[in-house]
């Protein structure tokens, strides 16, 4: 997994690529919680276009990010879900609690 | 081990008549053909031994995904079975071995066939063996999905994906048996059990 950050005005976009699993989900969690709890960027967007796989530990990291965002009254947005990533969020019934968009333009609107 | 190396191993082990993706057929010489036939008779398709390092989860996923492809499962089912095995192996790493990186995990995959609810079915059986802490039966109940909280989803993913999930602990060995059936037309579908 690789994470690259793009910082815009009041928005940070994390471009994530690769697989999110037990081997690297702690890293994702750390990056997200730092952005949400310390930097407190008003809108944090995850570009998951390049993510081909997310396991339950990855989903847990996303849920922690969402909870941290809600605690700080920030927005936490996902876009570009692969079929696998979408299936995992649907299976866990968590897709309805996230703000999910198809592309970056929609996520930034 | 590279992804290509995994694919080569899978190709060598899967019997040719079980392969529906011709590009995966890489049996090249008489020795490999003989080995494949023996494995076909035993039902064994793939045998993996790995250490409990999460960095190897991607290797397991690659092998299982290709194996399910050549076994005739649909793309969503391939993803689903792969997810179940990945979560099961991750559970062993995290819970049975408590994060130790050097413990052994065995994953074996067999072609199975027989009568299920009065219907002849073929399918894929995946067995995981480890010598870690025994299963905690209290934790074998997947948590309610109405709760919005991190964690506890892996078991739900496994149960949702597979037709059969059985566990046992005998002589210090944890055994998890997962089965997914193919439907009569060669495409898997959810059944009510064995």
Interface residues (C-beta under 8 A of the other chain):
Chain A: X19 X21 X22 X23 X53 X55 X56 X57 X59 X60 X61 X63 X64 X67 X83 X84 X87 X88 X91 X92 X93 X94 X97
Chain B: X53 X54 X55 X57 X58 X61 X76 X79 X80 X83 X86 X87 X90 X93 X94 X145 X146 X148 X149 X150 X151 X152 X153 X154 X156 X157 X160
